[in-house]
Structures are given as structure tokens and as C-alpha cells.
Amino acid sequence: MKIFSFFILLLWFFTSSTFAFDREFFLSAGLGYSSASVKTRYLEQSDDGEIEDETESKAFGLTTRFGYRLAPFEFGLLSDIGYGKVEDLSLKLPDNSKVNGDGHYRFVAISPYVKYLLPLPVVYQWRSYIGGGPSWGLQTIVMDNVSPGSNFSTEKRISFENFGAGVFIGIEEDLPFKQMHPVFLEVGIAYMKSYKVYLIDASNFKEVKTLSSKDSHDLSGTFVFIRAGLVLF
């Protein structure tokens, strides 16, 4: 009987928990950082004779989120844009040629998500949550320099369309109104894999041309990310 009473009390506590603003649309924005381990099937043999199968990259950017709060759930759309650098990256182009060198990349990712607000507050006026969802991304790589003997022009761009998914956990201020601009901090992990690659001529910025494209599963990556921001309105 005591155990049954305990579970009834626990259920009451969870269902009677109050949340921040509810049944409202909102827009939030902030900064993001990601560290990625990027793998490709076409990385070349390294100087020590070993086949390197991945390269590391780090990126900084902006994140925005448009959602609807229906406590304890939240549904919405995430967008991340960023800029990072890569070293010793080897890629196979749509024309089946290969390029190796250093460069930088820009990316944009769009992710529909579901978030669940945990009923137990972390500390006073702070609440934890978990969430996740699928993701679509476009990653454009600019080779700043290429290995000797390559006929690849640095005026060309290589773009990959990616698909994947991610999960995150975070904390947010538990304020009664979104007009009080509650802030959030979250960390997560995502995996993406390419499904199409484009070779682009960017020598004339007024008229960017797609030279060729093909299906591609050659590029994949695991991303660990941090996002921090606040509700704008």
C-alpha cells in the first residue's frame, strides 16, 4: 500500500509540474560550435604508409529555432549555419578525378525536431530537456591549396548534400513569459552522410555554374556540437 501511495504521489508531482511559457510559437537564436570527424572513402595514403580514413574539423556559426511549445513537448525547425576548416582532405569529384589538399567549408543544416521538457528542475528557474530529429545539410568545400600535380582549380567548389540525424540535451531558464527572453545551453551529437555531390565553377561570382553532379555516399561525419542562445520573441 505504501508503494502504491508513493507512485500516486510521484505521478501527481510529474503531471502537476508547471512549465515556462506554453501553447505559444517562438523564435530563438544563438551561437554554435561543432567539432567533426569527417570520413571519406578517398583519403590518400599518408607519409608513414598508413591509410588515413578521417580528418578533423572545427566550425563556428549561428543557430536559429522556430517552434511551438505544447508542454511538456516542443515541436519546431532548427537551422544551423557555420564556417570551418579541413586539412589533408581527399575527395573524388563527379568526373571521377581526385583532389587532395587543405581548405575551408561552409555548411547549412535544417532539422525538424521534437523536444521533451523534463519535469524535474535542475536548479531554481532552470529546467533540463532532451530532443532530436532528422537533418538535411549542404556542405560546400573550398580548397585553398591542392597537392602538387593536381589539375583542380581553387576557383571550383565541391558541394555535398547530406542527410542524417542528431540528439541533444540541455538546460533552459524556466521563466513564465517568452518576452523575458529565457536563455538555453545544449550539447549534442549528430551523424550525416552524403547522398549527392556537385562540382561548381565559382570563378565568376555573378554567375555560379554547376559543372557536374552525381550520387555520392563518399563523405560522412560525426559532429559533436554546442548551442547557446535565447528566445527573441
C-alpha positions in Angstrom: 0.0 0.0 0.0 2.8 2.4 0.8 4.5 1.6 -2.5 1.2 2.3 -4.4 0.8 5.6 -2.5 4.4 6.6 -3.4 3.7 6.0 -7.1 0.5 8.0 -6.9 2.4 10.9 -5.3 5.2 10.7 -7.9 2.6 10.7 -10.8 0.9 13.7 -9.2 4.2 15.6 -8.9 5.1 15.0 -12.6 1.7 15.9 -14.0 1.3 18.9 -11.8 4.7 20.4 -12.7 4.5 23.8 -14.2 6.5 24.9 -17.2 7.6 28.1 -18.7 5.5 29.8 -21.5 3.1 27.3 -23.0 0.9 27.0 -26.2 2.9 29.7 -28.0 5.1 30.0 -31.1 8.5 31.4 -30.5 11.8 32.2 -32.3 15.2 31.8 -30.7 18.7 32.5 -31.9 22.3 32.0 -30.7 25.8 30.8 -31.4 27.0 27.3 -32.2 30.3 25.4 -32.2 30.9 21.9 -33.6 33.8 19.5 -33.8 33.6 16.9 -36.5 35.3 13.7 -37.5 34.9 13.6 -41.3 35.5 10.3 -43.2 35.9 9.8 -46.9 36.5 6.7 -48.9 39.1 8.5 -50.9 41.7 9.8 -48.4 45.2 9.1 -49.7 48.0 7.1 -48.1 49.9 9.2 -45.5 53.7 9.7 -45.4 54.1 7.0 -42.8 52.5 4.4 -45.1 49.2 4.2 -43.2 45.8 4.8 -44.9 44.2 7.7 -43.2 40.4 7.3 -43.1 39.3 10.6 -41.5 40.1 14.2 -40.9 39.2 16.5 -38.0 37.5 19.9 -38.4 36.1 22.6 -36.2 33.4 25.1 -37.0 31.7 28.2 -35.6 28.3 29.6 -36.6 24.8 30.7 -35.9 21.7 28.8 -34.9 18.1 29.7 -35.1 15.0 27.8 -33.9 11.3 28.3 -34.7 9.0 26.2 -32.6 5.7 25.7 -30.8 5.6 24.9 -27.1 3.0 22.4 -26.0 4.4 21.5 -22.6 6.0 19.2 -21.9 6.7 18.9 -25.6 8.1 21.3 -28.1 8.0 20.9 -31.9 9.9 23.0 -34.4 12.5 23.6 -37.0 16.2 24.2 -36.3 18.7 25.8 -38.7 22.5 25.9 -38.3 25.0 27.7 -40.5 28.7 27.7 -39.9 32.2 28.0 -41.2 35.2 25.7 -40.6 38.5 24.4 -41.9 39.7 21.0 -43.0 43.2 19.7 -43.6 44.6 16.8 -45.8 41.2 16.1 -47.3 40.9 13.8 -50.3 37.8 13.8 -52.4 36.5 12.1 -55.5 34.8 14.5 -57.8 31.7 13.9 -60.0 34.0 13.5 -63.0 35.8 10.6 -61.1 39.0 12.7 -60.7 40.5 13.1 -57.2 41.7 16.1 -55.3 43.7 16.3 -52.1 44.6 19.4 -50.1 43.6 21.9 -47.4 40.6 24.1 -47.4 37.6 25.5 -45.6 33.9 24.8 -45.8 30.6 26.4 -45.2 27.5 24.4 -44.2 23.8 24.9 -43.6 21.7 22.3 -41.9 17.9 22.1 -41.4 16.4 19.9 -38.8 12.8 19.3 -37.7 12.9 18.3 -34.1 10.9 17.2 -31.0 12.0 18.3 -27.6 10.8 17.0 -24.2 11.0 19.2 -21.1 12.0 17.0 -18.2 9.6 17.5 -15.2 12.4 17.9 -12.6 14.0 21.3 -12.4 17.8 21.3 -12.4 18.1 24.3 -10.1 15.9 27.3 -9.3 14.4 28.7 -12.5 16.3 26.2 -14.7 14.9 23.1 -16.4 16.5 20.3 -18.4 15.3 18.8 -21.7 16.2 16.2 -24.3 15.4 16.3 -28.0 16.4 15.2 -31.5 15.3 14.7 -35.1 16.4 14.1 -38.7 18.6 16.6 -40.5 19.3 17.7 -44.1 22.5 19.6 -44.9 24.5 21.2 -47.6 28.3 21.4 -47.2 30.4 23.4 -49.6 34.2 22.8 -49.6 36.6 25.4 -50.9 40.1 24.0 -51.5 42.6 26.7 -50.5 45.6 24.7 -51.8 45.9 21.3 -53.5 48.6 18.7 -53.7 51.3 19.1 -56.4 50.2 17.5 -59.7 46.5 18.1 -59.3 44.8 20.0 -62.1 42.0 21.1 -59.8 41.3 24.8 -59.8 40.9 26.6 -56.5 38.1 28.6 -58.1 36.0 25.5 -58.1 33.7 24.4 -55.3 32.7 21.0 -54.1 29.2 20.7 -52.6 27.7 17.7 -50.8 24.1 17.2 -49.9 23.8 15.2 -46.7 21.2 13.5 -44.7 21.4 12.3 -41.1 20.0 12.8 -37.6 21.0 14.1 -34.2 20.1 14.2 -30.5 20.8 16.8 -27.9 20.4 17.5 -24.1 20.3 20.9 -22.5 19.0 23.3 -19.9 16.9 26.4 -20.2 15.6 29.2 -18.0 12.2 28.4 -16.7 10.6 31.8 -17.0 6.9 32.4 -17.2 6.9 34.6 -20.3 8.9 34.3 -23.6 9.1 38.1 -23.5 11.6 37.7 -20.7 14.0 36.1 -23.2 14.9 32.8 -21.5 18.3 31.5 -22.4 19.4 27.9 -23.2 22.5 25.8 -23.4 22.7 22.4 -25.1 25.1 19.8 -26.3 24.6 17.0 -28.7 25.8 14.7 -31.3 24.8 14.2 -35.0 25.7 11.9 -37.9 25.4 12.9 -41.5 26.2 11.0 -44.8 26.3 12.5 -48.3 23.9 11.4 -51.0 24.9 13.8 -53.8 28.0 15.7 -54.8 28.2 18.8 -57.1 31.2 20.3 -58.8 30.7 24.1 -59.1 32.5 26.8 -61.0 32.7 29.9 -58.9 35.3 31.9 -61.0 32.6 34.4 -61.8 30.6 35.2 -58.6 27.9 36.8 -60.7 27.2 33.6 -62.5 27.9 30.4 -60.5 27.7 27.3 -62.6 27.2 23.6 -61.8 29.7 21.8 -63.9 28.6 18.2 -63.0 26.8 16.2 -60.3 26.3 12.6 -59.3 25.0 10.4 -56.5 27.6 10.1 -53.7 28.0 8.2 -50.5 31.6 9.0 -50.1 31.6 11.6 -47.3 30.3 11.1 -43.8 30.8 12.7 -40.5 30.1 12.6 -36.8 29.6 16.0 -35.2 29.7 17.0 -31.6 28.1 20.4 -31.1 27.3 23.1 -28.5 24.5 25.6 -29.0 23.7 28.6 -26.7 21.2 31.4 -27.2 17.9 33.0 -26.1 14.3 33.4 -27.1 13.9 36.5 -29.2 10.1 36.6 -29.4 
